[in-house]
Amino acid sequence: MKQTRLLSKETILHAHVFDIQKVSVRLPDGRERNYDLVDHANAVTILPVDDDGQVYFVSQYRIGAEKELLELPAGVMEKGEDPLPSARRELREEIGMDCQELRFLGGFYMAAGYSNEYMHCYLAQGLFKAPLMQDEDEFLSLSIKSLEETYAMVWNGQIEDSKTLAALLFAYPILKEKLSSI
């Protein structure tokens, strides 16, 4: 079977956080087709769980949702930055904590139909205070929830952020023995 083949990419818009590219491909049936691609840097999401089984969240206004969303700490990787130091930096910037153990959970494409952003998910344990300054355009509210409350919110549809849901589901096999009521 023939494969889809990339023919060309052209950046048609440079935006603040991403670029838009016009991408031309040859489809398996031989036809050519143009697509718009959001060219976005890769990112990290961190699931911080303290020694008492408390999960640290941030809430912030999201343009796409037109409301505040409850999310795990996350952020875009800087150019040339590896995921692990990026995760540690974002943890410190967003919740003012670092960790003794940062465990890779998995990764996924955020919206592969129109974007190339890849999300790396980590579990942070052994938390300790180590704050860094937040980004100047971030207005975050910190909240802490038990593991039981966190997973109840997942199963009840109260968490609407995809990266948060993915990280929590990746971590479920690791954390399930700490959950008494689920």
N, C-alpha and C positions, 0 to 999 in steps of 0.2 A: 504494500500500500504506500502511496506517495505521502510525503510529509508536507506540512505547511512550512514555507521557507520565507525568511525575512529578506526583503529586497532593499529597503532603505528606511532611514529614520531622519527626520528633520525637526529641530526644535522650532516651534511656532510661537511660543510664549514663555517668557521667563517671569515667574511669579516669586513671591516672598519665600515660600517654603518648598515649592516644587516647580518643575517645568512641564509644559505640555508639548508632546511630540506627535507629529503626523507620521505614522508607521505604515509602510506599504508591505504587504505580504503576497506571496503566491499560494493560493489555496490548493489542497490536494487534487481538485478537479481541473487545475490549470488556470483558473480565473485569478485576476489580481483584485485585491481589496485594500482599502485604506481604513485605518483605525486611529483613534486619538488615544494617546497613552499619557497618564500622569506619571512623570518621572520623579520619583520621590526617594529620598535617602532611606536606608533601612533603619529600624528602630528596635527598642527593647521595652519589655514590660517586666516588672518585678513584683512578685508576691511576697511581701514581708510578713513573716509570722514570728511573733516573739515567743519567749519561753513559756508563757502562760496560754498559748494558743490563740492569741489575739492577732487579727489581721488589720493592717494599716492601709487605709484608703485615702484618696483625695477626691474632692468634688470640684468641678470647674465647668464654666459655661462652654458649650460646644456649638459652634455655628451651624453645623449640619443638623443637629438635633433641635436647635433653637431653645435649649434649656441646659441646666446643669446636669451632669452625669456623675454618678459614683463610679470611680475607676481605681485601678491599681496604679501605683507610680509607674510612669513610662516616659519615654522621650526618644527623640531622633538622635541617631549616632552622628558624631561629627565626621567630616571627611577623613578617611584613613583610619578611623578609630575601630578597634575590635569590639565585639559585643560585650565581653566581660567587663572591661573598664568603663564602658558606657553605662552598663547596668549599675555599677557601683556609684558612678557619678550622679546618675539620675536619682537613685535612692537617697543620697545625701542631699541633693538639691530639693527634692520634693517632700520628703518627710523628716529630714534632718538626722538620719540614721545611716550607719554603715553596718556591716554584718561580718560574722566570723566565717560563715559558710554561704556560698553563692552557687547553687546547683542548677545546671541547665535542664530545663523541662522539655523543650521542643520549640518548633518554629512553624510559621505559616505565612502565606501571602495574605495581606490584608484585603485586597479586592482585585484578584488576578485578571478579571475581565477588563479592567481599564487602568490598573496601576501596577508598578513593579516593586512596591514597598514590601519588604520582608520583615516580619516581626520575630525577634528572639525572646523567649520567655524563660525567666529564672525564678527560683525559690530562694529567698533570703532568710536565713535563720541565725540565731545568736546575735540579735540586734543590739547595737550600742549607739549612744549619741555621738554624732560627727557631722554637724550641719555645714552646708555650703549655701551661698546666696542663691535664691531662686532666680530664674530668668525674669527680666524686667516686665515681660508681657504675661506672666503667669500670676493668677490670683486664685490660689488654692486654699480649700478648707480641708483640714485633716479630720478624719473620723476613724475610730477603732471599733471593730466588731469581733465578736467571738467567731470561731470556726463554725459552730453550729448555726449561728445567725447568718453568717456569710453564705453557707451552702443552702440554707433555707431560702435566702433571697434569690439564689441562682435558680433553684427548682420552682420558685413561685413567679419567676419572670420579672423580678424587681431590679435586676442588674441588666442594663441594656447595652453596655459597652462591649463590643466584640473581643477586644484584646483581653479584657478582664475575664470574660467568660472562658476564653480559650486557656488562659493561664490557670484558672481555677480548675478546669476540667483536666488539664495536663497533670496538675498536682494532686488530684483526688486520690489516685492509688497510693501515694506517699503519705497523705494526711488522713486517710479514712479511719485509721486505728485511733486517732486522737478525737474523732467525732463520736460522742456518746449517744446522740439522739437521732442520727441519720442513718 
